Amino acid sequence: MTEQATGAHHPQPRARTGGQPSATVEHVTGAQSLIRSLEEVGADTVFGLPGGCILPAYDPLMDSTRVRHILVRHEQGAGHAATGYAQATGKVGVCMVTSGPGATNLVTPIADAAMDSVPMVAITGQVASSAIGTDAFQEADICGITMPITKHNFLVTRAEDIAHTIAEAFHIASTGRPGPVLVDIAKDALQARTTFSWPPAMDLPGYRPVTKPHAKQIREAAKLITQAKRPVLYVGGGVLKAGATAELKVLAELTGAPVTTTLMALGAFPDSHPLHVGMPGMHGSVTAVTALQKADLIVALGARFDDRVTGKLDSFAPYAKIVHADIDPAEIGKNRTADVPIVGDAREVLADLVQAVQAEHTEGNTGDYSAWWKDLNRWRETYPLGYDLPEDGSLSPQQVIQRIGRLAPEGTIFAAGVGQHQMWAAHFIDYEQPATWLNSGGAGTMGYAVPAAMGAKAGAPERTVWAIDGDGCFQMTNQELTTCALNNIPIKVAVINNGALGMVRQWQTLFYNQRYSNTVLHSGPDADGTPARGTRVPDFVKLSEAMGCYSIRCEDPADLDKVIEEANSINDRPVVIDFIVHEDAMVWPMVAAGTSNDEVQAARGVRPDFGDNEDD
């Protein structure tokens, strides 16, 4: 099994040797072994929904004092909640559902976790081993279905294999490049008798993630950094996964190089830091996008040269040499050839780079980036992020999100859905700390925000958690507000309600001659011709109140701060605010899909002027 191993693994009978068994061997059912194993690996929270094939596990779960189970209203909510929990806490998120449709409802959150490298263990019930392959009631080959989107998965048909499989699943999910692992357990394995001792022997031949980088590659990277004239530190989510934010700050300040943080890396480097030039990508800041395009050296740290960052790949960063550091060797050279490939954990890579750059400085080799910063600062001053307030006096969505960020308590966690509100939340909230920004970056999953916020709040109950959602996203998973209300998980939800599938509508405005095919969520103008404002069916205030939330609608900019402060003051139940905002607001800057990053627009029809440095 390799670092990115996939495929169903069928545990084989073997001697229970190795490890350090506990003094007492317990005689238990497979279901009891499962719950005891979850306790021993430190899983304190499980999000799930019972059904026939997983039901044997729910009986001993009722007796556990160490594992809290949170009953969700839809299995997709369990998966996204496990992801939010993992992103907020750094621990492995856990979800547990039954076979067939229960398991297939986890496919989207598993794919989401795989794209964003989130450590998650999904436990699914399966029909009895004798019925597997017979199209039995509620049977689905969930191992086969999820093979391309799990780091690894297991089919367990024997009770004695449950404990070591759970230990292996948590180890695989949380080490190397984190990712989702699925454990599918046959019902008869849960019902059979076995013995339990901990820790079990783990048998993972071939799984040896490389964490320590090669010293020669580190020295080569340090030389390139000190020789470069226009370097950029291109920081991806891997830096957050590795807990390497302190080391990143040391390297950045040691070199004086500009830092860009991707959508998945917001909070890895303080937004307010003078070396930070913003988020790159399709909707990145002009300065970040242009810095990468004109760089002569890109040091990519835990990033994967995603198409949303590179734009048209063959025109991306044409002058740049590439240092690419990643714990997953499959990512290096996948999209852009690396001049210096470095396989290793981001924390160890950064720590070693700091020492190597210091050694270069000791020898008198220091980079001179003064001309580079002159250009960067000119772009930063000329093309700052901003927005226009609507002429009709209605609420600006950017203003709503910006004020939520400004009025939020320190350390607030923000979870976003997908679309315009996601990009505005990335732009107009300041992220100063790691693990304060949760979003679905790779998969772009609508409906992520509410259950992810629920998972984050369950894992970090002392923190304020805001979900920034759209009226389209909110209608996909808002049922988990019931879960929040009944389980004392008081998240706060801002519905940015523009009455449309906003990002798709923006593309229709720009590329489809304003033909708004099936992106309108409201019922159209009133009888007197007054334009509709926001989605009113369903009525989000009444809907949220019916699910046990405190809810209020805000339409007047004069009420904005008062409403947000009221939401921040309520901590005994979930809060939902329906913000009715102008439907024509767009996300800028923008690089149209499939075009070069050189085509970046600061605003509609506004191409930045970069002066005389086009062909440096």
C-alpha positions in Angstrom: 0.0 0.0 0.0 1.5 3.3 -1.1 1.2 6.8 0.4 -2.0 7.5 -1.7 -3.2 3.9 -1.5 -6.7 3.2 -2.6 -8.8 0.2 -2.9 -10.6 -2.1 -0.6 -8.3 -3.9 1.8 -9.5 -7.2 3.2 -7.8 -7.9 6.5 -6.3 -11.4 6.5 -6.2 -13.8 9.5 -2.9 -13.5 11.3 -1.3 -14.0 14.6 -2.0 -11.2 17.1 1.6 -10.4 17.8 3.4 -7.2 18.2 2.1 -4.1 19.8 1.5 -3.8 23.5 -1.7 -5.6 24.4 -3.5 -4.4 27.5 -3.2 -6.5 30.6 -6.8 -7.6 30.4 -8.3 -9.3 27.3 -11.9 -8.4 27.0 -14.5 -10.8 25.5 -16.8 -8.7 23.5 -18.9 -8.5 20.4 -17.5 -7.0 17.2 -19.7 -3.9 17.8 -18.3 -3.5 21.3 -14.8 -3.9 19.8 -15.6 -1.1 17.4 -16.7 1.3 20.2 -13.8 0.4 22.4 -11.4 1.0 19.5 -12.9 4.4 18.9 -12.4 5.2 22.5 -8.8 4.1 22.5 -7.9 6.1 19.3 -9.2 9.2 21.0 -12.4 9.7 19.0 -14.5 11.9 21.3 -17.2 12.8 18.8 -19.0 10.8 16.1 -21.5 12.3 13.8 -23.9 9.7 12.5 -27.3 8.2 11.7 -28.3 4.6 12.5 -29.8 2.1 10.2 -30.2 -1.7 10.0 -26.6 -2.8 9.2 -24.8 -0.4 11.5 -27.4 -0.9 14.3 -25.4 -3.4 16.3 -22.8 -0.7 16.8 -25.3 1.8 18.2 -26.2 -0.4 21.2 -22.7 -0.4 22.9 -22.3 3.2 21.8 -25.2 4.1 24.1 -23.0 2.9 27.0 -19.8 4.8 26.1 -18.9 7.7 28.4 -16.0 8.7 26.2 -17.6 9.0 22.7 -20.3 11.6 22.1 -22.6 10.7 19.3 -24.4 13.5 17.5 -27.4 12.4 15.6 -27.6 14.2 12.2 -30.6 14.7 10.0 -28.9 13.6 6.8 -25.7 11.5 6.3 -24.2 14.2 4.1 -24.4 16.4 7.2 -22.5 13.8 9.2 -19.6 13.8 6.6 -19.3 17.6 6.4 -19.5 17.9 10.2 -16.7 15.4 10.6 -14.7 17.5 8.1 -15.4 20.8 10.0 -14.5 19.1 13.3 -11.2 17.9 11.8 -10.3 21.3 10.3 -11.1 23.2 13.5 -9.4 20.8 15.9 -6.6 19.1 13.8 -7.9 15.7 15.0 -9.5 13.0 12.9 -13.2 13.6 12.2 -15.4 10.6 12.5 -18.8 9.8 10.9 -20.8 6.6 11.1 -23.8 5.6 8.9 -25.6 2.5 7.7 -25.3 0.6 4.4 -26.7 1.4 1.0 -28.1 4.9 0.8 -26.7 5.8 4.1 -23.2 5.0 2.8 -23.8 6.6 -0.6 -24.9 9.8 1.0 -21.4 10.1 2.4 -19.8 10.1 -1.1 -19.9 13.9 -1.5 -18.3 14.7 1.9 -15.7 11.9 1.4 -14.8 13.4 -2.0 -14.7 16.8 -0.4 -12.3 15.6 2.3 -10.1 13.9 -0.3 -9.7 17.0 -2.4 -8.9 19.2 0.7 -6.7 16.6 2.4 -8.8 16.4 5.6 -8.2 13.5 8.0 -11.5 11.7 8.3 -12.6 8.1 9.1 -16.0 7.1 7.7 -17.5 4.0 9.3 -20.3 2.3 7.3 -22.4 -0.7 8.0 -22.6 -3.4 5.4 -24.9 -6.3 4.8 -23.9 -9.7 6.3 -20.9 -11.2 4.7 -22.8 -14.1 3.2 -25.1 -11.6 1.4 -22.4 -9.4 -0.1 -22.7 -9.5 -3.8 -26.3 -10.7 -3.9 -27.9 -7.3 -4.3 -29.3 -7.7 -0.8 -31.6 -5.1 0.6 -29.7 -1.8 1.2 -26.5 -3.3 -0.2 -24.0 -1.0 -2.0 -20.4 -1.7 -2.8 -19.2 1.4 -1.0 -15.6 0.3 -1.1 -15.8 0.2 -4.9 -17.7 3.4 -5.1 -15.3 5.3 -2.9 -12.1 3.8 -4.2 -11.0 6.9 -6.2 -11.9 9.3 -3.4 -10.4 7.7 -0.3 -6.8 7.5 0.8 -7.6 3.9 1.6 -10.6 1.8 2.5 -11.3 -1.5 4.3 -14.0 -4.1 4.1 -14.2 -6.0 7.4 -16.0 -9.3 7.5 -14.5 -10.8 10.8 -15.0 -9.4 14.3 -11.4 -10.1 15.2 -10.2 -7.6 12.5 -12.2 -4.6 13.7 -9.8 -3.3 16.4 -6.6 -3.3 14.3 -8.5 -2.0 11.2 -9.7 1.0 13.2 -6.2 1.6 14.5 -4.8 1.4 10.9 -7.6 3.6 9.5 -6.9 6.4 12.0 -3.1 6.1 11.4 -3.5 6.3 7.6 -6.0 9.2 7.8 -3.8 11.4 10.0 -0.3 10.7 8.8 1.5 11.6 5.6 -0.9 13.6 3.4 -4.1 13.5 5.5 -7.3 12.2 3.9 -10.4 10.2 4.3 -10.4 6.5 5.1 -13.5 4.3 4.9 -14.1 1.3 7.1 -17.0 -0.9 5.8 -18.1 -3.5 8.4 -20.4 -6.4 7.7 -23.3 -6.7 10.1 -22.4 -10.3 11.1 -18.9 -9.1 12.0 -20.5 -6.6 14.4 -22.7 -9.3 15.9 -20.0 -12.0 16.3 -18.0 -12.6 19.5 -14.3 -11.8 19.7 -11.6 -10.7 22.1 -10.4 -7.1 22.5 -7.0 -5.9 23.6 -5.2 -2.6 22.9 -3.1 -1.5 21.2 -3.4 -4.0 18.4 -0.6 -4.9 15.9 -0.8 -2.8 12.8 0.2 -4.3 9.5 0.7 -1.6 6.8 3.4 -2.9 4.5 4.6 -0.2 2.0 3.0 2.7 3.9 6.0 4.8 4.9 5.3 8.5 4.3 8.5 10.5 3.9 8.5 13.4 6.4 12.2 14.4 6.5 13.3 16.3 3.4 16.5 15.6 1.5 19.3 17.9 2.7 20.7 18.5 -0.8 17.3 19.7 -2.1 17.0 22.0 0.8 20.4 23.6 0.1 19.5 24.0 -3.6 16.2 25.7 -2.6 18.0 28.1 -0.2 20.5 29.0 -2.9 17.7 29.8 -5.4 15.9 31.9 -2.8 19.0 34.1 -2.1 19.8 34.4 -5.8 16.3 35.3 -7.0 15.2 38.9 -7.8 11.5 38.3 -7.7 10.7 35.3 -5.4 7.2 34.4 -4.1 6.3 32.0 -1.3 3.2 30.2 -2.6 1.6 28.7 0.5 -1.0 26.0 0.3 -3.2 24.2 2.8 -0.5 21.7 3.5 1.2 24.3 5.7 -1.9 24.4 7.9 -2.2 20.6 7.9 1.4 20.3 9.1 1.0 22.9 11.9 3.9 24.8 10.2 2.6 28.4 10.5 5.2 29.5 13.0 8.0 28.2 10.8 6.5 29.9 7.7 6.5 33.2 9.5 10.2 32.8 10.4 11.2 31.9 6.8 9.2 34.8 5.3 10.7 37.4 7.7 14.1 35.9 7.3 14.0 36.2 3.5 11.7 39.2 3.1 9.9 37.4 0.2 6.3 38.1 -0.5 3.8 35.5 0.7 0.6 34.4 -1.1 -1.9 32.1 0.7 -4.3 30.0 -1.3 -8.0 29.7 -0.5 -7.1 26.6 1.5 -4.3 28.3 3.4 -6.0 31.5 4.6 -4.8 32.0 8.2 -1.5 30.2 7.6 0.1 33.7 7.4 -1.5 36.7 9.0 -3.5 38.8 6.5 -2.3 41.9 8.2 1.4 41.1 7.8 3.3 43.5 5.5 4.8 40.6 3.6 1.4 39.2 2.7 0.2 40.1 -0.8 -3.1 38.2 -0.7 -4.8 35.2 -2.1 -3.9 34.0 -5.6 -6.2 32.5 -8.2 -9.3 33.0 -10.3 -10.7 35.5 -7.7 -7.4 36.3 -6.0 -6.0 39.8 -5.4 -4.4 41.5 -8.4 -1.1 41.7 -6.5 -1.0 38.0 -5.6 -2.0 36.9 -9.2 0.5 39.2 -10.8 3.3 38.4 -8.3 3.1 34.7 -9.4 3.0 35.6 -13.0 6.1 37.8 -12.9 8.1 35.9 -10.3 11.5 34.5 -11.2 11.2 31.9 -8.4 8.1 30.3 -6.8 8.6 28.4 -3.6 5.4 26.2 -3.4 4.8 24.9 0.1 2.0 22.3 0.6 0.3 23.6 -2.6 -0.7 21.7 -5.7 -0.7 24.2 -8.6 -4.5 23.9 -8.8 -6.1 25.1 -12.0 -8.0 27.8 -10.0 -4.5 29.2 -9.1 -2.7 28.7 -12.3 -5.3 29.7 -14.8 -4.2 28.5 -18.3 -1.4 26.3 -17.2 1.0 26.8 -20.1 1.0 30.5 -19.5 1.4 30.4 -15.8 4.5 32.0 -14.2 6.5 31.9 -17.4 9.7 33.3 -15.9 9.8 31.3 -12.7 11.9 28.5 -11.5 9.9 26.2 -9.2 10.8 24.8 -5.8 7.9 22.5 -4.9 7.7 21.0 -1.4 4.9 18.5 -0.6 4.5 15.5 1.6 2.7 13.7 -1.3 5.3 12.9 -4.0 2.4 12.4 -6.5 1.7 16.2 -6.4 5.3 17.2 -7.3 5.6 17.7 -11.1 1.9 16.7 -11.6 0.9 20.1 -13.1 4.2 22.1 -13.2 7.7 20.6 -13.5 9.7 21.4 -10.4 13.3 22.5 -10.7 13.9 21.5 -7.1 11.5 18.8 -5.9 11.3 18.4 -2.1 9.3 15.5 -0.6 8.6 16.0 3.1 6.4 17.4 5.9 5.9 21.1 5.5 7.0 21.8 9.1 10.3 19.9 8.7 10.8 21.4 5.2 10.4 25.0 6.5 12.5 24.4 9.6 15.4 23.1 7.4 14.9 25.9 4.9 15.3 28.4 7.6 18.6 26.9 8.6 19.8 26.6 5.0 18.9 30.3 4.3 20.7 31.4 7.4 23.7 29.5 6.3 23.6 31.3 2.9 23.3 34.7 4.7 26.3 33.8 6.9 28.3 33.3 3.7 27.2 36.7 2.5 24.5 35.5 0.1 21.4 37.6 0.7 18.6 38.3 -1.7 18.0 41.9 -2.9 14.2 42.2 -3.5 14.0 46.0 -3.3 13.0 46.5 -6.9 10.5 43.7 -6.6 8.8 45.2 -3.6 8.6 48.5 -5.4 6.5 46.8 -8.0 4.5 44.8 -5.5 3.7 47.9 -3.4 2.6 49.9 -6.5 0.2 47.1 -7.5 -1.0 46.7 -4.0 -1.8 50.5 -3.7 -3.3 50.8 -7.2 -5.5 47.7 -7.1 -6.7 47.1 -3.6 -9.6 44.8 -2.8 -12.8 46.9 -2.7 -16.5 47.1 -3.6 -19.1 49.7 -4.5 -22.2 50.2 -2.3 -25.5 49.7 -4.2 -27.0 53.0 -5.5 -30.4 52.0 -4.3 -29.4 52.0 -0.7 -29.8 48.2 -0.3 -27.3 46.0 1.5 -24.0 45.2 -0.1 -23.1 41.5 0.4 -19.4 42.4 0.8 -20.3 45.0 3.4 -22.3 42.4 5.4 -19.5 39.9 5.4 -16.9 42.5 6.2 -18.9 43.8 9.2 -19.4 40.2 10.5 -15.6 39.8 10.4 -14.9 43.1 12.1 -17.5 42.5 14.9 -16.7 38.8 15.5 -14.9 37.9 18.8 -11.2 37.1 18.5 -10.5 33.6 17.4 -13.9 33.2 15.6 -14.1 30.3 13.1 -15.7 31.1 9.8 -17.1 28.3 7.6 -18.3 29.3 4.1 -20.5 27.6 1.5 -19.5 27.8 -2.1 -20.0 30.6 -4.5 -19.8 34.4 -4.4 -20.2 34.6 -0.6 -17.3 32.2 -0.3 -15.0 34.5 -2.3 -16.2 37.6 -0.4 -15.6 35.9 2.9 -12.1 35.0 1.7 -11.5 38.6 0.7 -13.2 40.8 3.3 -12.6 38.9 6.6 -9.1 39.1 8.0 -7.6 35.8 8.9 -4.8 36.2 11.4 -4.7 32.7 12.9 -4.7 29.1 11.6 -7.9 27.0 11.7 -10.2 30.0 11.5 -11.3 29.5 7.9 -13.2 26.4 6.8 -14.4 25.9 3.2 -14.8 23.4 0.5 -11.9 24.4 -1.8 -11.2 21.5 -4.1 -14.7 20.0 -4.6 -16.6 23.3 -4.2 -19.5 21.6 -2.4 -22.6 23.7 -2.0 -24.2 22.9 1.4 -20.9 22.6 3.2 -21.2 25.6 5.5 -23.9 24.7 8.0 -22.8 21.1 8.9 -19.1 22.1 8.8 -19.8 24.9 11.2 -21.7 22.4 13.4 -18.7 20.1 13.4 -16.3 22.9 14.2 -18.4 24.1 17.1 -18.8 20.6 18.5 -15.0 20.3 18.4 -14.3 23.8 19.7 -17.3 24.7 21.9 -15.5 27.7 23.4 -15.1 29.4 20.1 -17.6 31.5 18.2 -18.5 29.9 14.9 -20.1 31.7 12.0 -21.3 30.0 8.8 -21.3 32.4 5.9 -23.8 30.8 3.5 -25.8 31.7 0.4 -29.5 31.2 -0.1 -28.8 28.4 -2.6 -26.3 26.6 -0.4 -28.5 27.0 2.7 -31.4 25.2 1.1 -29.2 22.0 0.7 -28.2 21.3 4.3 -30.1 23.6 6.6 -31.8 20.7 8.3 -28.7 20.3 10.4 -29.8 23.4 12.3 -32.2 21.0 14.0 -29.2 18.9 15.0 -27.5 22.1 16.4 -30.6 23.2 18.3 -31.1 19.8 20.0 -27.5 19.2 20.8 -26.5 22.6 22.2 -24.3 23.6 19.3 -25.0 27.3 19.0 -23.6 28.3 15.7 -24.4 31.5 13.9 -25.5 31.5 10.3 -25.4 34.5 7.9 -27.5 33.8 4.8 -26.3 36.1 2.1 -29.7 36.2 0.3 -29.5 37.6 -3.2 -32.3 35.5 -4.6 -30.1 33.7 -7.0 -27.4 31.1 -7.5 -25.0 34.0 -7.4 -21.7 32.8 -8.9 -23.5 30.9 -11.8 -25.5 34.1 -12.4 -22.3 36.1 -12.5 -21.0 33.9 -15.2 -24.3 34.2 -17.1 -24.0 38.0 -16.8 -20.4 37.9 -18.2 -20.4 35.1 -20.7 -24.1 34.3 -21.6 -25.5 37.7 -22.5 -27.4 38.0 -19.2 -29.6 35.0 -20.1 -30.4 33.8 -16.5 -31.4 30.3 -17.2 -32.4 28.5 -14.0 -30.4 30.6 -11.6 -33.3 32.6 -10.1 -34.3 31.4 -6.7 -37.1 33.9 -6.0 -40.6 34.0 -7.5 -40.1 37.1 -9.7 -41.4 40.6 -9.5 -44.5 41.5 -7.4 -47.8 42.1 -9.1 -47.1 45.8 -9.4 -43.8 45.1 -11.1 -41.6 45.8 -8.0 -38.4 43.7 -8.4 -38.1 40.8 -6.0 -35.4 41.1 -3.3 -34.0 37.9 -2.1 -35.4 34.4 -1.8 -38.7 34.5 0.2 -39.9 31.0 -0.5 -39.0 29.4 1.8 -39.1 32.1 4.4 -35.7 31.6 6.0 -36.7 33.3 9.3 -39.8 31.1 9.8 -37.9 28.0 8.7 -35.0 28.6 11.1 -37.4 29.4 14.0 -39.2 26.1 13.2 -35.9 24.3 13.7 -35.3 25.8 17.1 -33.1 28.8 16.1 -33.3 32.5 16.9 -33.8 34.2 13.5 -34.1 37.7 12.2 -34.1 39.4 8.8 -31.9 42.3 7.9 -32.6 44.5 4.9 -31.4 48.0 5.9 -27.7 48.9 6.1 -28.6 51.1 9.1 -29.5 47.9 11.1 -26.4 45.9 10.1 -24.1 46.3 13.1 -27.0 46.1 15.6 -28.2 42.8 14.1 -24.7 41.2 14.0 -24.0 42.3 17.6 -27.3 40.8 18.7 -26.3 37.5 17.0 -22.9 37.5 18.8 -24.6 38.0 22.1 -26.9 34.9 21.8 -25.1 31.7 22.8 -27.9 29.4 24.1 -29.2 28.4 20.6 -28.3 28.7 16.9 -28.8 32.1 15.3 -29.8 32.6 11.7 -29.8 36.1 10.0 -31.4 36.4 6.6 -29.5 39.3 5.0 -31.4 40.5 1.9 -28.6 41.8 -0.4 -28.4 43.3 -3.9 -28.4 40.6 -6.5 -26.1 42.3 -9.0 -23.0 42.4 -6.9 -20.1 40.5 -8.4 -16.8 39.0 -7.2 -13.7 40.9 -8.4 -10.9 40.5 -9.3 -11.5 37.7 -11.7 -9.5 35.5 -14.2 -12.0 33.9 -16.5 -11.9 30.1 -16.6 -9.5 28.7 -19.2 -7.7 32.0 -19.7 -4.2 33.2 -18.7 -3.6 34.9 -15.4 -2.2 37.7 -17.5 -5.9 38.4 -18.4 -6.8 39.3 -14.8 -9.5 41.9 -14.4 -9.5 44.2 -11.4 -13.2 45.0 -12.0 -15.5 44.5 -14.9 -13.7 45.7 -18.0 -10.8 47.0 -16.0 -7.5 45.4 -17.0 -4.6 46.4 -14.6 -1.8 48.4 -16.1 1.5 46.9 -14.9 3.7 49.7 -16.3 7.0 48.8 -18.1 7.7 45.5 -16.5 5.6 43.2 -18.7 8.6 41.3 -20.1 11.1 41.4 -17.3 
